[in-house]
Structure formats: structure tokens, C-alpha cells
Amino acid sequence: QVQLVESGGGLVQAGGSLRLSCAASGRTFSSYIMGWFRQAPGKEREFVAAISWSGGSTYYTDSVKGRFTISRDNAKNMVYLQMNSLKPEDTAVYYCAARPSIVVFRTASEYHYWGQGTQVTVSS
């Protein structure tokens, strides 16, 4: 059992940066893969990034490669998403997700635990 709470969303101009944080409860946090997903109004939930147990392996959807960076600090039970060079098409509610797994997944249905989401709005 794990609980996730996202923070750090807000309104930013195109080209700006935001850092999202996800605080996780549970003593087994270090054995969970972690992912970030986003969902815009009227669209399906989309994979953004994922990270392995140790943080040694990371994965990104093509549209954010080179702009976003996922990281984790297991000692603090935290996962982060650094978002640079933001574009209006990045506007969405961003969700933190977790699953006890060795394999990293890119599909929302594979994750067991979800936060409430944090709104990111990028203006042009």
C-alpha cells in the first residue's frame, strides 16, 4: 500500500520551466517503479516518463525527450519531474503513479497507485 501526492504545478509561459514533485508514503517505496502521466481535457491519459527502482534507467515519450527529466530520491520517498522549454501542448493534469515491479511500464493500466494530479498550464 502506498499513497502519492503531487505538487508543483501552475501557470507558466512558453519556454519556461516547472518542477513537479511526488511525495510517496510506505516503507517499500524503493522497490516500486515510478511514472508520470498527463491528461488534457477530452484526451486519453498519456505516458510521459518512468524510472526504475534505483533510478538507473529512465524512459520518456518522444515529445518530451531532451526537455523533461525524471528522477527519484528513495531516502526521501520522492520522485520529481523537471520540465524545461515548456510548450502550450504540455498543458494537462499531471499524475504520479507507482507499481511494485522490476520491469518499467509505459501504459497507465499497468500502474497500481495514483496521485490526485496537479495542473500544469503553459500559455503562448
mmCIF file of the C-alpha atoms, coordinates in Angstrom:
data_MODEL
# 
_entry.id   MODEL 
# 
loop_
_atom_site.group_PDB 
_atom_site.id 
_atom_site.type_symbol 
_atom_site.label_atom_id 
_atom_site.label_alt_id 
_atom_site.label_comp_id 
_atom_site.label_asym_id 
_atom_site.label_entity_id 
_atom_site.label_seq_id 
_atom_site.pdbx_PDB_ins_code 
_atom_site.Cartn_x 
_atom_site.Cartn_y 
_atom_site.Cartn_z 
_atom_site.occupancy 
_atom_site.B_iso_or_equiv 
_atom_site.pdbx_formal_charge 
_atom_site.auth_seq_id 
_atom_site.auth_comp_id 
_atom_site.auth_asym_id 
_atom_site.auth_atom_id 
_atom_site.pdbx_PDB_model_num 
ATOM 1   C CA . GLN A 1 1   ? 0.000   0.000  0.000   1.00 0.00 ? 1   GLN A CA 1 
ATOM 2   C CA . VAL A 1 2   ? 1.310   3.418  -0.998  1.00 0.00 ? 2   VAL A CA 1 
ATOM 3   C CA . GLN A 1 3   ? -0.170  6.916  -1.151  1.00 0.00 ? 3   GLN A CA 1 
ATOM 4   C CA . LEU A 1 4   ? 1.016   9.546  -3.641  1.00 0.00 ? 4   LEU A CA 1 
ATOM 5   C CA . VAL A 1 5   ? 0.626   13.339 -3.530  1.00 0.00 ? 5   VAL A CA 1 
ATOM 6   C CA . GLU A 1 6   ? 1.735   15.589 -6.402  1.00 0.00 ? 6   GLU A CA 1 
ATOM 7   C CA . SER A 1 7   ? 2.712   19.249 -6.138  1.00 0.00 ? 7   SER A CA 1 
ATOM 8   C CA . GLY A 1 8   ? 4.484   21.952 -8.131  1.00 0.00 ? 8   GLY A CA 1 
ATOM 9   C CA . GLY A 1 9   ? 2.008   22.596 -10.926 1.00 0.00 ? 9   GLY A CA 1 
ATOM 10  C CA . GLY A 1 10  ? 0.979   26.064 -12.020 1.00 0.00 ? 10  GLY A CA 1 
ATOM 11  C CA . LEU A 1 11  ? 0.812   28.598 -14.832 1.00 0.00 ? 11  LEU A CA 1 
ATOM 12  C CA . VAL A 1 12  ? 3.946   29.288 -16.863 1.00 0.00 ? 12  VAL A CA 1 
ATOM 13  C CA . GLN A 1 13  ? 4.755   30.987 -20.165 1.00 0.00 ? 13  GLN A CA 1 
ATOM 14  C CA . ALA A 1 14  ? 6.024   29.014 -23.146 1.00 0.00 ? 14  ALA A CA 1 
ATOM 15  C CA . GLY A 1 15  ? 9.743   28.372 -22.823 1.00 0.00 ? 15  GLY A CA 1 
ATOM 16  C CA . GLY A 1 16  ? 9.624   28.397 -19.044 1.00 0.00 ? 16  GLY A CA 1 
ATOM 17  C CA . SER A 1 17  ? 10.262  25.642 -16.513 1.00 0.00 ? 17  SER A CA 1 
ATOM 18  C CA . LEU A 1 18  ? 8.458   23.837 -13.708 1.00 0.00 ? 18  LEU A CA 1 
ATOM 19  C CA . ARG A 1 19  ? 9.499   21.109 -11.300 1.00 0.00 ? 19  ARG A CA 1 
ATOM 20  C CA . LEU A 1 20  ? 6.820   18.654 -10.217 1.00 0.00 ? 20  LEU A CA 1 
ATOM 21  C CA . SER A 1 21  ? 7.198   16.646 -7.023  1.00 0.00 ? 21  SER A CA 1 
ATOM 22  C CA . CYS A 1 22  ? 5.511   13.451 -5.877  1.00 0.00 ? 22  CYS A CA 1 
ATOM 23  C CA . ALA A 1 23  ? 5.620   12.505 -2.204  1.00 0.00 ? 23  ALA A CA 1 
ATOM 24  C CA . ALA A 1 24  ? 5.105   8.801  -1.522  1.00 0.00 ? 24  ALA A CA 1 
ATOM 25  C CA . SER A 1 25  ? 4.242   7.008  1.693   1.00 0.00 ? 25  SER A CA 1 
ATOM 26  C CA . GLY A 1 26  ? 5.177   3.435  2.512   1.00 0.00 ? 26  GLY A CA 1 
ATOM 27  C CA . ARG A 1 27  ? 8.384   1.742  3.539   1.00 0.00 ? 27  ARG A CA 1 
ATOM 28  C CA . THR A 1 28  ? 8.566   -0.250 0.272   1.00 0.00 ? 28  THR A CA 1 
ATOM 29  C CA . PHE A 1 29  ? 8.955   2.831  -1.939  1.00 0.00 ? 29  PHE A CA 1 
ATOM 30  C CA . SER A 1 30  ? 12.403  1.823  -3.165  1.00 0.00 ? 30  SER A CA 1 
ATOM 31  C CA . SER A 1 31  ? 11.019  -1.395 -4.715  1.00 0.00 ? 31  SER A CA 1 
ATOM 32  C CA . TYR A 1 32  ? 8.425   0.468  -6.837  1.00 0.00 ? 32  TYR A CA 1 
ATOM 33  C CA . ILE A 1 33  ? 8.864   1.727  -10.341 1.00 0.00 ? 33  ILE A CA 1 
ATOM 34  C CA . MET A 1 34  ? 7.504   5.255  -10.713 1.00 0.00 ? 34  MET A CA 1 
ATOM 35  C CA . GLY A 1 35  ? 5.876   7.014  -13.632 1.00 0.00 ? 35  GLY A CA 1 
ATOM 36  C CA . TRP A 1 36  ? 4.489   10.368 -14.683 1.00 0.00 ? 36  TRP A CA 1 
ATOM 37  C CA . PHE A 1 37  ? 1.395   10.605 -16.888 1.00 0.00 ? 37  PHE A CA 1 
ATOM 38  C CA . ARG A 1 38  ? -0.646  13.539 -18.134 1.00 0.00 ? 38  ARG A CA 1 
ATOM 39  C CA . GLN A 1 39  ? -4.199  14.053 -19.323 1.00 0.00 ? 39  GLN A CA 1 
ATOM 40  C CA . ALA A 1 40  ? -5.624  17.000 -21.248 1.00 0.00 ? 40  ALA A CA 1 
ATOM 41  C CA . PRO A 1 41  ? -9.393  17.647 -21.444 1.00 0.00 ? 41  PRO A CA 1 
ATOM 42  C CA . GLY A 1 42  ? -11.077 15.227 -23.835 1.00 0.00 ? 42  GLY A CA 1 
ATOM 43  C CA . LYS A 1 43  ? -7.919  13.157 -24.348 1.00 0.00 ? 43  LYS A CA 1 
ATOM 44  C CA . GLU A 1 44  ? -6.674  9.839  -23.010 1.00 0.00 ? 44  GLU A CA 1 
ATOM 45  C CA . ARG A 1 45  ? -4.130  9.651  -20.237 1.00 0.00 ? 45  ARG A CA 1 
ATOM 46  C CA . GLU A 1 46  ? -0.668  9.788  -21.838 1.00 0.00 ? 46  GLU A CA 1 
ATOM 47  C CA . PHE A 1 47  ? 2.648   8.331  -20.711 1.00 0.00 ? 47  PHE A CA 1 
ATOM 48  C CA . VAL A 1 48  ? 5.296   10.970 -20.026 1.00 0.00 ? 48  VAL A CA 1 
ATOM 49  C CA . ALA A 1 49  ? 8.215   9.370  -18.162 1.00 0.00 ? 49  ALA A CA 1 
ATOM 50  C CA . ALA A 1 50  ? 9.145   6.432  -15.933 1.00 0.00 ? 50  ALA A CA 1 
ATOM 51  C CA . ILE A 1 51  ? 12.051  5.422  -13.705 1.00 0.00 ? 51  ILE A CA 1 
ATOM 52  C CA . SER A 1 52  ? 13.364  2.147  -12.290 1.00 0.00 ? 52  SER A CA 1 
ATOM 53  C CA . TRP A 1 53  ? 13.870  1.217  -8.611  1.00 0.00 ? 53  TRP A CA 1 
ATOM 54  C CA . SER A 1 54  ? 17.369  2.623  -8.318  1.00 0.00 ? 54  SER A CA 1 
ATOM 55  C CA . GLY A 1 55  ? 16.916  5.476  -10.768 1.00 0.00 ? 55  GLY A CA 1 
ATOM 56  C CA . GLY A 1 56  ? 19.464  3.947  -13.116 1.00 0.00 ? 56  GLY A CA 1 
ATOM 57  C CA . SER A 1 57  ? 17.014  3.523  -16.004 1.00 0.00 ? 57  SER A CA 1 
ATOM 58  C CA . THR A 1 58  ? 14.695  6.236  -17.303 1.00 0.00 ? 58  THR A CA 1 
ATOM 59  C CA . TYR A 1 59  ? 12.191  6.342  -20.162 1.00 0.00 ? 59  TYR A CA 1 
ATOM 60  C CA . TYR A 1 60  ? 10.398  9.191  -21.925 1.00 0.00 ? 60  TYR A CA 1 
ATOM 61  C CA . THR A 1 61  ? 7.765   9.703  -24.549 1.00 0.00 ? 61  THR A CA 1 
ATOM 62  C CA . ASP A 1 62  ? 9.254   11.172 -27.724 1.00 0.00 ? 62  ASP A CA 1 
ATOM 63  C CA . SER A 1 63  ? 7.557   14.546 -27.373 1.00 0.00 ? 63  SER A CA 1 
ATOM 64  C CA . VAL A 1 64  ? 9.379   15.378 -24.102 1.00 0.00 ? 64  VAL A CA 1 
ATOM 65  C CA . LYS A 1 65  ? 12.828  13.873 -24.737 1.00 0.00 ? 65  LYS A CA 1 
ATOM 66  C CA . GLY A 1 66  ? 15.538  16.435 -24.158 1.00 0.00 ? 66  GLY A CA 1 
ATOM 67  C CA . ARG A 1 67  ? 13.159  18.735 -22.260 1.00 0.00 ? 67  ARG A CA 1 
ATOM 68  C CA . PHE A 1 68  ? 11.909  16.699 -19.262 1.00 0.00 ? 68  PHE A CA 1 
ATOM 69  C CA . THR A 1 69  ? 13.937  14.783 -16.669 1.00 0.00 ? 69  THR A CA 1 
ATOM 70  C CA . ILE A 1 70  ? 12.542  12.247 -14.196 1.00 0.00 ? 70  ILE A CA 1 
ATOM 71  C CA . SER A 1 71  ? 14.472  11.491 -11.009 1.00 0.00 ? 71  SER A CA 1 
ATOM 72  C CA . ARG A 1 72  ? 13.893  9.948  -7.584  1.00 0.00 ? 72  ARG A CA 1 
ATOM 73  C CA . ASP A 1 73  ? 15.268  10.165 -4.063  1.00 0.00 ? 73  ASP A CA 1 
ATOM 74  C CA . ASN A 1 74  ? 14.410  6.944  -2.260  1.00 0.00 ? 74  ASN A CA 1 
ATOM 75  C CA . ALA A 1 75  ? 15.743  8.198  1.076   1.00 0.00 ? 75  ALA A CA 1 
ATOM 76  C CA . LYS A 1 76  ? 13.130  10.972 0.956   1.00 0.00 ? 76  LYS A CA 1 
ATOM 77  C CA . ASN A 1 77  ? 10.372  8.905  -0.718  1.00 0.00 ? 77  ASN A CA 1 
ATOM 78  C CA . MET A 1 78  ? 10.204  11.472 -3.521  1.00 0.00 ? 78  MET A CA 1 
ATOM 79  C CA . VAL A 1 79  ? 10.045  11.422 -7.310  1.00 0.00 ? 79  VAL A CA 1 
ATOM 80  C CA . TYR A 1 80  ? 10.456  14.525 -9.477  1.00 0.00 ? 80  TYR A CA 1 
ATOM 81  C CA . LEU A 1 81  ? 9.754   15.702 -12.991 1.00 0.00 ? 81  LEU A CA 1 
ATOM 82  C CA . GLN A 1 82  ? 11.863  18.642 -14.139 1.00 0.00 ? 82  GLN A CA 1 
ATOM 83  C CA . MET A 1 83  ? 10.159  20.259 -17.131 1.00 0.00 ? 83  MET A CA 1 
ATOM 84  C CA . ASN A 1 84  ? 12.113  22.727 -19.266 1.00 0.00 ? 84  ASN A CA 1 
ATOM 85  C CA . SER A 1 85  ? 11.313  24.535 -22.523 1.00 0.00 ? 85  SER A CA 1 
ATOM 86  C CA . LEU A 1 86  ? 7.604   24.094 -21.887 1.00 0.00 ? 86  LEU A CA 1 
ATOM 87  C CA . LYS A 1 87  ? 5.161   24.300 -24.781 1.00 0.00 ? 87  LYS A CA 1 
ATOM 88  C CA . PRO A 1 88  ? 1.406   25.004 -24.834 1.00 0.00 ? 88  PRO A CA 1 
ATOM 89  C CA . GLU A 1 89  ? 0.816   21.379 -25.839 1.00 0.00 ? 89  GLU A CA 1 
ATOM 90  C CA . ASP A 1 90  ? 2.290   20.320 -22.479 1.00 0.00 ? 90  ASP A CA 1 
ATOM 91  C CA . THR A 1 91  ? -0.812  21.748 -20.770 1.00 0.00 ? 91  THR A CA 1 
ATOM 92  C CA . ALA A 1 92  ? -2.521  18.948 -18.823 1.00 0.00 ? 92  ALA A CA 1 
ATOM 93  C CA . VAL A 1 93  ? -3.141  17.479 -15.408 1.00 0.00 ? 93  VAL A CA 1 
ATOM 94  C CA . TYR A 1 94  ? 0.000   15.572 -14.436 1.00 0.00 ? 94  TYR A CA 1 
ATOM 95  C CA . TYR A 1 95  ? -0.257  12.390 -12.368 1.00 0.00 ? 95  TYR A CA 1 
ATOM 96  C CA . CYS A 1 96  ? 2.308   10.443 -10.405 1.00 0.00 ? 96  CYS A CA 1 
ATOM 97  C CA . ALA A 1 97  ? 1.934   6.645  -10.490 1.00 0.00 ? 97  ALA A CA 1 
ATOM 98  C CA . ALA A 1 98  ? 3.599   3.636  -8.857  1.00 0.00 ? 98  ALA A CA 1 
ATOM 99  C CA . ARG A 1 99  ? 3.804   -0.136 -9.228  1.00 0.00 ? 99  ARG A CA 1 
ATOM 100 C CA . PRO A 1 100 ? 5.777   -2.863 -7.416  1.00 0.00 ? 100 PRO A CA 1 
ATOM 101 C CA . SER A 1 101 ? 7.697   -4.210 -10.404 1.00 0.00 ? 101 SER A CA 1 
ATOM 102 C CA . ILE A 1 102 ? 11.147  -4.938 -11.752 1.00 0.00 ? 102 ILE A CA 1 
ATOM 103 C CA . VAL A 1 103 ? 10.043  -4.111 -15.295 1.00 0.00 ? 103 VAL A CA 1 
ATOM 104 C CA . VAL A 1 104 ? 9.265   -0.496 -16.190 1.00 0.00 ? 104 VAL A CA 1 
ATOM 105 C CA . PHE A 1 105 ? 5.925   0.029  -17.967 1.00 0.00 ? 105 PHE A CA 1 
ATOM 106 C CA . ARG A 1 106 ? 4.722   2.809  -20.251 1.00 0.00 ? 106 ARG A CA 1 
ATOM 107 C CA . THR A 1 107 ? 0.994   2.036  -20.058 1.00 0.00 ? 107 THR A CA 1 
ATOM 108 C CA . ALA A 1 108 ? -1.282  3.658  -17.481 1.00 0.00 ? 108 ALA A CA 1 
ATOM 109 C CA . SER A 1 109 ? -3.263  0.452  -16.906 1.00 0.00 ? 109 SER A CA 1 
ATOM 110 C CA . GLU A 1 110 ? -0.126  -1.286 -15.607 1.00 0.00 ? 110 GLU A CA 1 
ATOM 111 C CA . TYR A 1 111 ? 0.241   1.041  -12.602 1.00 0.00 ? 111 TYR A CA 1 
ATOM 112 C CA . HIS A 1 112 ? -1.405  0.247  -9.265  1.00 0.00 ? 112 HIS A CA 1 
ATOM 113 C CA . TYR A 1 113 ? -1.293  3.522  -7.334  1.00 0.00 ? 113 TYR A CA 1 
ATOM 114 C CA . TRP A 1 114 ? -2.098  7.087  -8.414  1.00 0.00 ? 114 TRP A CA 1 
ATOM 115 C CA . GLY A 1 115 ? -1.980  10.580 -7.023  1.00 0.00 ? 115 GLY A CA 1 
ATOM 116 C CA . GLN A 1 116 ? -4.738  13.176 -7.391  1.00 0.00 ? 116 GLN A CA 1 
ATOM 117 C CA . GLY A 1 117 ? -2.897  15.129 -10.071 1.00 0.00 ? 117 GLY A CA 1 
ATOM 118 C CA . THR A 1 118 ? -1.531  18.650 -10.405 1.00 0.00 ? 118 THR A CA 1 
ATOM 119 C CA . GLN A 1 119 ? -2.495  21.140 -13.129 1.00 0.00 ? 119 GLN A CA 1 
ATOM 120 C CA . VAL A 1 120 ? 0.173   22.464 -15.496 1.00 0.00 ? 120 VAL A CA 1 
ATOM 121 C CA . THR A 1 121 ? -0.866  25.283 -17.831 1.00 0.00 ? 121 THR A CA 1 
ATOM 122 C CA . VAL A 1 122 ? 1.522   26.705 -20.434 1.00 0.00 ? 122 VAL A CA 1 
ATOM 123 C CA . SER A 1 123 ? 0.497   29.956 -22.098 1.00 0.00 ? 123 SER A CA 1 
ATOM 124 C CA . SER A 1 124 ? 1.653   31.107 -25.529 1.00 0.00 ? 124 SER A CA 1 
# 
